[in-house]
């Protein structure tokens, strides 16, 4: 659909999900037009396997009908070894170059690989950390899947094989205190959707309680290419890359009431190109999108 400013938008169809969509759970669209979207169930009822938890992930045909649904579920744990329930969904799916769907859960700490034709799970891996405000990204040849993690355990940016059997590497920069000393008690959280440049560089932004909020450029082998100077108050933005290699991300600028937001642009060498402040409009979640003519579009929590 192509719209000009002021043009009336006509609803073509609607498909009602059983509950709300998480704040950063956005749809992914396959080459055949199928729409993949998760929802965050307010009531997550445990079941005993082989019973299947309630569906919280859906594939919608381009005409608005249901193609299939499945459950991104919490796996049995030591605390509840015989039960499972739908996971908390705070992230988005993405479509792999081979057509498979990758999706992460919050409390389960798992990454799921799904068959796009029927929703069957073809692979699963526990990455020992949570996923929120993120979506998987891929190397240009599809052999590597890049996942961001936060909050607990083995957090960082990791590279997995596309069959989820192998962890190629994990990027875990230590948080730094104000004097530059390592602060191992406050490691880097990554609650953003990473982006991959044409040269294979992976971009991801960190956020943590030590204020070590930075944009990192990571080489395809998992080593640090560069890190920006400390950013702003909090970053959980999807990252976009322009045709000229400029990297864009949005952020929370401060703790004012109401909070101010910003959009930042970085050159491929890590220097800041420009920054725009949005007074009273927090822009820490979501992220920028770039039109063919280079215009950047961004929504904010300020409405």
C-alpha positions in Angstrom: 0.0 0.0 0.0 1.3 3.4 -1.0 -0.1 6.5 0.9 0.5 10.2 0.5 0.2 12.6 3.4 -3.5 13.3 4.2 -4.8 10.3 2.2 -7.6 8.4 3.7 -6.6 5.0 5.0 -9.1 2.2 4.3 -9.0 -0.9 6.4 -8.8 -3.9 4.1 -9.1 -6.6 6.8 -8.4 -7.3 10.5 -7.4 -10.4 12.3 -8.0 -10.3 16.1 -5.2 -11.9 18.2 -6.3 -13.3 21.6 -4.5 -10.7 23.6 -2.2 -7.6 23.4 0.9 -7.3 21.3 4.0 -6.4 23.3 5.4 -2.9 23.0 8.0 -4.0 20.6 6.4 -7.1 19.1 6.2 -6.1 15.4 5.1 -8.3 12.5 7.6 -9.9 10.1 6.5 -10.6 6.5 7.6 -13.5 4.4 8.3 -13.3 0.6 4.9 -14.8 0.0 3.2 -12.1 2.0 2.5 -14.2 5.1 2.6 -12.1 8.3 4.2 -13.5 11.5 3.3 -11.9 14.8 3.4 -12.9 18.5 1.1 -11.7 21.3 1.7 -11.4 25.0 -1.0 -13.4 26.9 -2.1 -11.8 30.1 -3.0 -15.2 31.5 -0.3 -17.8 30.9 -1.7 -21.1 32.0 0.6 -24.0 32.7 -0.2 -27.4 31.1 1.4 -30.9 31.5 3.1 -32.2 28.5 2.2 -33.6 26.0 -0.6 -31.0 26.2 0.3 -27.9 24.2 0.1 -24.4 25.9 -2.2 -21.8 24.4 -1.1 -20.3 21.1 0.8 -17.0 21.3 2.4 -16.9 17.9 0.5 -16.6 14.6 1.0 -16.8 10.8 -1.7 -14.7 9.0 -2.3 -15.1 5.2 -2.2 -11.9 3.1 -6.0 -12.0 2.9 -6.3 -11.8 6.7 -7.1 -15.4 7.4 -5.2 -17.6 9.8 -2.5 -19.8 8.3 -1.4 -21.5 11.5 -0.8 -20.8 15.2 1.6 -22.2 17.7 3.0 -21.6 21.2 6.3 -20.0 22.0 6.5 -21.8 25.4 8.4 -21.9 28.6 10.2 -25.2 28.8 9.9 -27.4 31.9 12.3 -26.3 34.6 13.7 -27.7 37.8 11.0 -25.8 39.7 8.3 -27.1 37.5 9.7 -30.2 35.8 6.5 -31.5 34.4 4.7 -28.3 33.3 5.1 -25.7 30.6 3.2 -22.5 29.7 3.1 -19.8 27.0 6.1 -17.5 27.3 6.1 -13.8 27.9 6.5 -12.3 24.4 8.3 -8.9 24.3 10.2 -9.4 21.0 9.6 -9.9 17.3 10.2 -12.7 14.9 12.3 -12.5 11.7 12.3 -14.4 8.5 15.5 -16.3 7.6 16.8 -16.3 4.0 15.6 -20.0 3.7 12.1 -19.0 4.8 12.3 -20.3 8.3 11.0 -18.2 11.2 13.2 -17.5 14.2 11.6 -16.3 17.4 12.8 -15.8 21.0 11.1 -16.1 24.4 11.6 -14.0 27.5 11.5 -16.3 30.5 12.2 -19.6 28.7 15.5 -18.2 27.5 15.1 -20.2 24.3 15.4 -19.5 20.6 12.9 -21.3 18.3 13.2 -22.1 14.7 9.8 -22.7 13.0 8.7 -24.2 9.7 7.0 -21.3 7.9 4.5 -23.6 6.1 3.0 -25.1 9.2 4.5 -23.6 12.4 6.2 -26.9 13.4 9.3 -26.4 15.5 12.4 -27.6 13.6 15.0 -26.5 16.2 15.3 -25.0 19.7 18.2 -23.8 21.8 18.5 -22.5 25.3 20.8 -19.4 25.3 20.8 -18.9 29.1 19.5 -15.4 28.9 16.3 -13.5 28.3 15.2 -11.8 25.1 13.1 -8.6 25.0 12.7 -5.6 22.5 14.7 -7.6 20.0 14.5 -9.8 16.9 17.0 -12.2 15.3 19.3 -11.0 12.5 21.3 -13.0 10.0 24.6 -13.0 8.1 24.2 -12.4 4.4 24.6 -16.1 3.6 22.2 -17.1 6.3 24.7 -19.4 8.1 24.8 -17.3 11.2 21.9 -16.1 13.4 22.6 -13.1 15.7 20.7 -12.9 19.0 20.7 -10.3 21.7 20.2 -11.1 25.4 19.6 -9.3 28.6 18.9 -9.4 32.4 20.2 -12.8 33.5 22.9 -15.4 32.8 24.9 -15.4 29.6 23.8 -12.0 28.3 25.4 -10.4 25.3 25.3 -10.6 21.5 25.7 -14.2 20.2 26.2 -15.9 16.9 24.5 -19.3 16.4 24.5 -21.6 13.5 21.3 -21.6 11.5 20.3 -25.1 12.8 20.9 -23.8 16.4 23.3 -26.6 17.2 26.4 -24.5 17.5 27.2 -21.2 19.3 29.9 -19.6 17.1 30.7 -16.8 19.6 29.3 -14.5 22.2 30.2 -10.8 22.5 30.1 -9.7 26.1 31.7 -6.3 26.7 32.2 -5.6 30.4 30.4 -2.6 31.9 32.7 0.2 32.9 32.4 2.4 35.9 32.8 6.2 35.6 36.6 5.9 36.2 36.9 3.2 33.5 37.4 0.3 35.9 35.6 -3.0 35.0 32.4 -3.4 36.8 31.6 -7.1 36.5 28.5 -6.8 38.7 26.8 -4.7 36.1 27.3 -6.4 32.7 26.0 -5.2 29.4 22.3 -5.8 28.6 21.4 -5.9 24.9 17.7 -5.1 24.5 17.8 -4.0 20.9 17.2 -5.5 17.4 20.7 -5.8 15.8 21.4 -4.9 12.2 24.0 -6.3 9.8 25.8 -4.1 7.3 26.8 -5.0 3.8 30.3 -5.8 4.9 29.1 -8.2 7.6 29.5 -5.8 10.5 26.9 -6.4 13.2 25.6 -3.4 15.1 24.0 -3.6 18.5 23.4 -1.2 21.4 23.8 -1.9 25.1 22.1 -0.5 28.1 22.7 -1.2 31.8 22.5 0.3 35.3 26.1 1.5 35.1 25.1 3.9 32.3 27.4 2.1 29.8 25.0 2.7 26.9 27.0 2.3 23.7 26.6 1.4 20.1 29.0 -1.5 19.3 30.3 -2.5 15.9 31.1 -6.2 16.0 33.2 -8.1 13.4 31.7 -11.2 11.8 34.1 -13.3 14.0 32.7 -11.8 17.2 35.5 -9.3 18.0 35.0 -5.6 18.7 35.4 -3.4 15.7 34.6 -0.2 17.6 32.4 1.2 20.3 30.8 4.6 20.4 31.2 7.0 23.2 28.6 6.6 25.9 25.2 7.3 24.6 22.2 8.5 26.4 20.0 7.3 29.3 18.6 4.1 27.8 18.6 2.3 24.4 16.4 -0.5 23.3 16.0 0.6 19.7 15.9 -1.4 16.6 18.9 -0.3 14.5 18.6 0.8 10.9 21.4 1.2 8.3 21.2 3.7 5.4 22.3 3.1 1.9 25.5 5.0 2.6 26.3 2.9 5.7 25.0 5.5 8.2 23.7 3.7 11.4 20.5 5.1 13.0 19.1 4.4 16.5 16.7 6.1 18.9 17.0 6.4 22.6 15.7 7.8 25.9 17.7 11.0 26.5 17.1 11.7 30.2 14.8 11.3 33.1 12.9 14.5 32.7 9.1 14.6 33.2 8.1 14.0 30.5 11.1 12.2 29.2 12.9 13.5 26.2 13.9 11.2 23.3 16.5 11.4 20.5 17.4 10.0 17.2 21.2 9.5 16.5 23.1 8.9 13.4 26.6 7.4 13.3 29.2 7.1 10.6 30.5 3.6 9.7 33.7 4.5 11.6 31.8 5.1 14.9 31.8 8.9 15.0 28.5 10.6 15.6 27.1 12.2 12.5 24.2 14.1 14.1 21.6 13.9 16.8 18.0 15.2 17.0 16.2 15.7 20.3 12.4 15.2 20.7 11.3 17.2 23.7 8.8 15.3 25.8 8.7 12.3 23.5 10.6 9.3 24.8 11.9 7.3 21.8 13.8 4.4 23.6 11.7 1.6 22.1 10.7 0.8 18.5 13.3 2.2 16.2 13.8 4.1 13.0 12.8 3.0 9.5 14.4 4.4 6.3 12.4 5.2 3.1 13.8 4.7 -0.4 14.4 8.5 -0.6 16.4 8.5 2.7 13.7 10.0 4.9 13.7 8.5 8.4 10.5 7.6 10.2 10.3 7.1 13.9 7.4 6.8 16.4 7.7 7.6 20.1 6.2 6.7 23.5 5.1 10.3 23.6 2.5 9.5 20.9 
